[in-house]
Amino acid sequence: MIKICFVCLGNICRSPMAEFIMKDLVTKKNLTNEFFIESRATSNEENGNGIYPPAQKKLLEKGITFDHSKKSTQLKKSDYDKYDYIIGMEKANIRNINFLFEDSNDKVYRLLDFSNNPRDISDPWYTNDFDKAYDDILEGCTFLLDFLTKNI
């Protein structure tokens, strides 16, 4: 089983969108039993808060089901051993993840580094561009899934 944790600053926009987009892609490929997928925050400022309503709206608009009880949870040092891949949305997330633990097993990546156009995923909390965030996350998850399923 491949264990993935998506990470962003608050775990209310990008990382939960990535979590549920990836779960949707995995389900559509009948690979649900091959993956364990969650998301976390680098910050504790949103701890316990649900998915940001515009992010929920975008997922619903795209037909992506999600857990309405999903709450923001901060990444912990012990999570390093729990996951095979810890996927940040932008360089700032990677920097914050690396403050928490040393990536001695090469588990930490930026989501769009798996794509043909490596870049950060802008935070829609600040940009209010949930369309672009969704498109970028879908692109990243699609390439990540292709990368991970080459050996399944």
C-alpha positions as CSV (number, residue, x, y, z in Angstrom):
1,M,0.0,0.0,0.0
2,I,1.3,3.5,-1.0
3,K,0.7,6.1,1.8
4,I,0.5,9.7,0.7
5,C,0.1,12.9,2.8
6,F,-0.6,16.1,1.0
7,V,0.5,19.2,2.8
8,C,-0.2,22.9,2.6
9,L,-0.1,25.8,5.1
10,G,-3.5,25.5,6.7
11,N,-5.0,22.2,5.4
12,I,-8.3,23.9,4.5
13,C,-7.8,24.6,0.8
14,R,-5.1,23.0,-1.4
15,S,-4.1,19.9,0.6
16,P,-7.6,18.7,1.3
17,M,-8.5,19.4,-2.4
18,A,-5.5,17.3,-3.4
19,E,-6.5,14.5,-0.9
20,F,-10.0,14.2,-2.4
21,I,-9.0,14.7,-6.0
22,M,-6.4,11.9,-5.6
23,K,-8.9,9.7,-3.9
24,D,-11.3,10.3,-6.8
25,L,-8.6,9.4,-9.4
26,V,-7.6,6.3,-7.5
27,T,-11.2,5.2,-7.2
28,K,-11.8,5.7,-10.9
29,K,-8.8,3.4,-11.6
30,N,-10.0,0.8,-9.2
31,L,-6.9,1.2,-7.0
32,T,-8.5,2.1,-3.7
33,N,-6.9,-0.8,-1.9
34,E,-3.5,0.2,-3.1
35,F,-3.5,3.7,-1.5
36,F,-3.9,5.4,1.8
37,I,-4.3,9.2,1.3
38,E,-4.6,12.0,3.8
39,S,-3.7,15.7,4.2
40,R,-2.1,17.9,6.8
41,A,-1.0,21.5,7.5
42,T,2.4,22.9,8.3
43,S,0.7,25.5,10.5
44,N,-1.6,25.1,13.5
45,E,-3.6,28.3,12.8
46,E,-6.5,26.4,11.2
47,N,-6.4,23.3,13.5
48,G,-9.9,21.8,13.8
49,N,-11.4,23.9,11.0
50,G,-13.2,22.3,8.1
51,I,-12.4,22.5,4.4
52,Y,-12.8,26.2,3.3
53,P,-16.3,26.7,1.8
54,P,-15.0,27.9,-1.7
55,A,-12.8,24.8,-1.8
56,Q,-15.8,22.6,-1.0
57,K,-17.8,24.4,-3.7
58,K,-15.1,23.7,-6.3
59,L,-14.9,20.0,-5.4
60,L,-18.7,19.7,-5.6
61,E,-18.7,21.6,-8.9
62,K,-16.3,19.1,-10.3
63,G,-18.2,16.0,-8.9
64,I,-15.5,15.2,-6.4
65,T,-16.9,13.7,-3.2
66,F,-15.2,14.6,0.1
67,D,-15.6,13.9,3.8
68,H,-17.6,16.8,5.2
69,S,-16.2,16.0,8.7
70,K,-12.6,16.6,7.5
71,K,-10.8,18.9,9.9
72,S,-7.4,20.6,9.6
73,T,-4.7,18.7,11.3
74,Q,-1.1,19.8,11.7
75,L,1.8,17.6,10.4
76,K,3.8,16.0,13.2
77,K,7.3,14.7,13.3
78,S,5.9,11.1,13.7
79,D,4.1,11.5,10.4
80,Y,7.4,11.0,8.5
81,D,7.4,7.3,9.4
82,K,3.7,6.9,8.6
83,Y,3.8,8.0,4.9
84,D,5.8,7.0,1.8
85,Y,5.2,10.4,0.1
86,I,4.8,13.8,1.8
87,I,3.7,16.1,-0.9
88,G,3.8,19.9,-0.5
89,M,1.9,22.4,-2.7
90,E,4.7,25.0,-2.9
91,K,8.3,25.7,-1.9
92,A,7.3,27.4,1.3
93,N,5.5,24.2,2.4
94,I,8.6,22.1,1.5
95,R,10.7,24.5,3.6
96,N,8.3,24.2,6.6
97,I,8.2,20.4,6.2
98,N,12.0,20.2,6.3
99,F,12.0,22.3,9.5
100,L,10.0,19.6,11.1
101,F,12.0,16.6,10.0
102,E,15.0,15.6,7.9
103,D,14.0,13.9,4.7
104,S,16.5,11.1,5.0
105,N,14.4,8.7,2.8
106,D,13.5,11.1,0.0
107,K,9.8,11.2,0.8
108,V,9.2,15.0,0.5
109,Y,8.2,16.4,-2.9
110,R,6.3,19.4,-4.4
111,L,3.2,18.2,-6.2
112,L,3.8,19.8,-9.5
113,D,7.4,18.5,-9.6
114,F,5.8,15.3,-11.0
115,S,4.3,17.3,-13.9
116,N,5.8,18.5,-17.2
117,N,5.7,22.0,-15.8
118,P,7.2,22.0,-12.3
119,R,5.9,25.0,-10.3
120,D,4.2,26.1,-7.1
121,I,0.4,25.8,-6.6
122,S,-0.8,29.3,-5.6
123,D,-2.8,29.5,-2.4
124,P,-6.4,30.2,-3.3
125,W,-7.0,31.5,0.2
126,Y,-5.0,34.6,-0.9
127,T,-5.6,34.6,-4.7
128,N,-9.3,33.5,-4.5
129,D,-8.6,31.6,-7.7
130,F,-10.0,28.2,-6.9
131,D,-10.3,27.3,-10.6
132,K,-6.5,27.6,-11.1
133,A,-5.8,25.8,-7.8
134,Y,-8.2,22.9,-8.8
135,D,-6.6,22.7,-12.3
136,D,-3.1,22.7,-10.9
137,I,-3.9,20.1,-8.2
138,L,-5.6,17.9,-10.7
139,E,-2.6,18.1,-13.0
140,G,-0.2,17.3,-10.2
141,C,-2.3,14.4,-8.9
142,T,-2.7,12.9,-12.4
143,F,1.1,12.9,-13.0
144,L,1.7,11.7,-9.4
145,L,-0.7,8.8,-9.9
146,D,0.9,7.9,-13.2
147,F,4.3,8.0,-11.6
148,L,3.2,5.8,-8.7
149,T,1.3,3.2,-10.7
150,K,4.1,2.4,-13.2
151,N,5.1,-0.5,-10.8
152,I,1.7,-1.6,-9.6
